[in-house]
Amino acid sequence: MKCRAKKLDGASVFPASSVDVPSAFSFCARCAGVEEPTFSLKQSPCPHCGCFGNLNRHSRSVGNDPLRASGQSFRGQRVFCSNRGRRGGCGRTFSLVLADVLPRHTMTASLLWRWLVKLLAGFSLKAAAEKLRLPFALETVYRLRRGLRQCLASVRTRLCREQSPPASGQTNPLLQTVEHLRQVFSDSECPPAAFQLHFQRPLLG
C-alpha cells in the first residue's frame, strides 16, 4: 500500500521550512520562546518517506543531566514509521528530540545560548564558563567551542537562506555567526533551539 504524501504545514511536528536532506533527528518544541506542538505524531509525516499516519512511539530517550539530582533527564522519543500489516510506512526509525536538546551533547541549547551571549559580551571562554557556573570541566567547554567552529559553514549557509548577515564589528567568525543567529531568530528566547526546530538539523551537526 502506497502512502498518501501531503504537503507539510505549520501544524506538524516537523516544520517544512528549509528541510533538505532527511536527518537522523527531528525536533519538536518544549523550550521557552519556541511555540510548536510537542510529540503530536498523528498529523505529522515521516521525515524519511513523507507518509502520514504511520508513526508509532516505541521508546523514550534519556540522557545525562548534571543539573538534576537524578543525573538524567527526558530528551525525546524514538519513533518507528510502521510498515507492518497494511501500513504504508517505510519501516525506518528516527529520534524525535526536544528543541532544547543538543543531540550527542549533555549541554542544553538554552545553556549554550547563555554561554554564547557571554562570549559576545566580551568574556573569555573561561570567564564565561565561570560566570555561568557551568557544571562541566573547562576541557569540555573547549571541545564544545571546537565543535561549533567545525560546523560554522553549514550553520551560516542555512542562516543566509533566511536573512543576510548583519553588519558586525566582530572579527571572530564564531561571534559573527552568533550575531547572525540572534538576528534570524530574534523572536525566540533561545535561538539555538529555534534553529534546530526551524531547520530540523542539529546545531552541532
C-alpha positions as CSV (number, residue, x, y, z in Angstrom):
1,M,0.0,0.0,0.0
2,K,1.5,3.3,-1.0
3,C,1.2,6.2,1.4
4,R,-0.6,9.4,0.6
5,A,2.0,12.2,0.5
6,K,0.8,15.5,1.7
7,K,2.4,18.9,1.8
8,L,3.8,19.8,5.2
9,D,2.1,22.6,7.2
10,G,2.7,24.6,10.3
11,A,0.7,22.2,12.4
12,S,3.0,19.3,12.0
13,V,5.9,18.5,14.4
14,F,8.4,18.8,11.6
15,P,8.1,22.3,10.0
16,A,8.6,22.3,6.2
17,S,10.9,25.3,6.1
18,S,14.3,24.7,4.8
19,V,14.3,20.9,5.3
20,D,16.6,19.4,2.6
21,V,18.1,16.0,3.3
22,P,16.4,13.7,5.8
23,S,18.2,13.7,9.2
24,A,18.5,11.0,11.8
25,F,17.0,13.6,14.2
26,S,13.7,15.5,14.1
27,F,12.9,18.3,16.6
28,C,9.8,19.3,18.4
29,A,9.3,22.2,20.8
30,R,9.4,22.2,24.6
31,C,11.5,25.2,25.2
32,A,10.7,28.8,26.2
33,G,10.2,31.0,23.2
34,V,9.6,28.1,20.8
35,E,5.9,27.6,20.2
36,E,5.1,24.4,18.3
37,P,3.2,21.2,19.3
38,T,5.2,18.6,21.3
39,F,5.1,14.9,20.3
40,S,2.0,15.1,18.2
41,L,2.6,12.3,15.7
42,K,-0.9,11.7,14.3
43,Q,-0.8,14.6,11.8
44,S,3.0,14.5,11.2
45,P,4.8,12.9,8.3
46,C,7.8,10.7,8.5
47,P,10.9,12.8,7.7
48,H,12.3,10.0,5.6
49,C,9.4,9.0,3.3
50,G,6.9,11.8,4.0
51,C,4.0,9.5,4.8
52,F,1.3,10.5,7.3
53,G,-0.4,8.3,9.9
54,N,2.2,5.6,10.3
55,L,4.4,7.0,13.1
56,N,4.5,5.0,16.3
57,R,6.4,5.7,19.5
58,H,8.5,2.8,20.7
59,S,11.0,4.0,23.3
60,R,11.9,7.0,25.4
61,S,15.2,8.8,25.1
62,V,17.0,9.9,28.2
63,G,20.4,11.5,28.7
64,N,22.8,12.8,31.3
65,D,21.8,16.0,33.1
66,P,24.3,17.4,35.6
67,L,21.7,19.9,36.8
68,R,19.3,17.2,38.1
69,A,19.7,15.3,41.3
70,S,18.8,12.1,39.4
71,G,21.5,12.7,36.9
72,Q,19.2,12.1,33.9
73,S,16.5,13.9,32.0
74,F,14.0,13.1,29.3
75,R,15.4,14.1,25.9
76,G,12.9,12.8,23.4
77,Q,11.3,9.8,21.8
78,R,12.3,7.1,19.4
79,V,9.8,6.8,16.5
80,F,9.0,4.0,14.1
81,C,7.4,4.6,10.7
82,S,5.4,1.4,10.6
83,N,5.4,-0.8,7.5
84,R,3.7,-3.7,9.2
85,G,0.4,-5.3,8.1
86,R,-1.3,-2.9,5.7
87,R,0.6,0.2,6.9
88,G,2.4,2.1,4.2
89,G,5.4,3.4,6.1
90,C,9.0,2.9,5.2
91,G,10.0,0.9,8.3
92,R,12.7,3.3,9.3
93,T,13.2,4.8,12.8
94,F,14.4,8.2,13.9
95,S,14.9,10.3,17.0
96,L,12.3,12.9,17.8
97,V,14.0,15.2,20.3
98,L,13.1,18.3,22.2
99,A,14.3,21.6,20.7
100,D,16.4,22.4,23.7
101,V,18.4,19.2,23.4
102,L,21.7,19.2,21.6
103,P,22.0,15.6,20.2
104,R,25.1,13.8,21.4
105,H,25.8,16.5,23.9
106,T,24.9,16.9,27.6
107,M,24.7,20.7,27.4
108,T,21.3,22.1,26.5
109,A,20.6,24.6,23.8
110,S,19.4,27.2,26.3
111,L,22.6,26.9,28.4
112,L,24.7,27.0,25.3
113,W,23.0,30.3,24.3
114,R,23.6,31.9,27.7
115,W,27.3,31.0,27.3
116,L,27.5,32.3,23.7
117,V,25.9,35.6,24.8
118,K,28.6,36.0,27.4
119,L,31.3,35.4,24.8
120,L,29.6,38.0,22.6
121,A,29.7,40.5,25.5
122,G,33.5,40.2,25.7
123,F,34.0,37.4,28.3
124,S,36.8,35.0,27.7
125,L,35.8,31.3,27.3
126,K,37.0,30.5,30.8
127,A,35.4,33.6,32.4
128,A,32.0,33.0,30.6
129,A,32.0,29.4,31.9
130,E,32.8,30.5,35.4
131,K,30.3,33.3,35.4
132,L,27.5,30.8,34.4
133,R,28.9,28.2,36.8
134,L,28.8,25.6,34.0
135,P,28.7,22.1,35.5
136,F,31.4,20.9,33.1
137,A,35.2,20.7,33.1
138,L,36.9,23.5,31.2
139,E,38.2,20.9,28.7
140,T,34.6,20.1,27.8
141,V,33.9,23.8,27.1
142,Y,36.9,24.0,24.8
143,R,35.8,20.9,22.9
144,L,32.3,22.5,22.6
145,R,33.8,25.6,21.0
146,R,35.9,23.5,18.7
147,G,32.7,21.6,17.6
148,L,30.9,24.9,17.0
149,R,33.8,26.1,14.8
150,Q,33.8,23.0,12.8
151,C,30.1,23.3,11.8
152,L,30.1,27.1,11.2
153,A,30.0,26.7,7.4
154,S,26.7,24.7,7.4
155,V,25.1,26.9,10.1
156,R,26.0,30.1,8.2
157,T,24.7,28.7,4.9
158,R,21.3,27.9,6.5
159,L,21.1,31.3,8.2
160,C,21.9,33.1,5.0
161,R,18.9,31.3,3.3
162,E,16.7,33.3,5.7
163,Q,18.5,36.7,6.1
164,S,21.7,38.3,5.1
165,P,24.2,38.6,8.0
166,P,24.1,41.8,9.9
167,A,26.9,44.3,9.9
168,S,29.4,43.2,12.6
169,G,32.3,44.7,14.4
170,Q,33.4,41.2,15.4
171,T,36.5,39.6,13.7
172,N,35.8,36.1,15.2
173,P,33.7,34.0,12.7
174,L,32.0,32.3,15.7
175,L,30.9,35.5,17.2
176,Q,29.7,36.8,13.8
177,T,27.6,33.7,13.5
178,V,26.2,34.2,17.0
179,E,25.1,37.7,15.9
180,H,23.5,36.3,12.8
181,L,21.7,33.6,14.7
182,R,20.3,36.2,17.1
183,Q,19.1,38.3,14.2
184,V,17.4,35.5,12.3
185,F,15.6,34.2,15.4
186,S,15.1,37.5,17.2
187,D,11.7,36.5,18.4
188,S,13.0,33.4,20.3
189,E,14.4,33.4,23.8
190,C,16.7,30.5,22.7
191,P,17.9,31.0,19.1
192,P,19.9,27.6,19.0
193,A,16.7,25.7,19.9
194,A,14.7,27.8,17.3
195,F,17.4,27.0,14.7
196,Q,17.0,23.2,15.3
197,L,13.3,23.4,15.2
198,H,13.2,25.5,12.0
199,F,15.8,23.7,10.0
200,Q,15.2,20.3,11.5
201,R,19.0,19.9,11.9
202,P,21.2,19.6,14.9
203,L,23.1,22.9,15.5
204,L,26.2,21.0,16.3
205,G,26.0,18.7,13.3
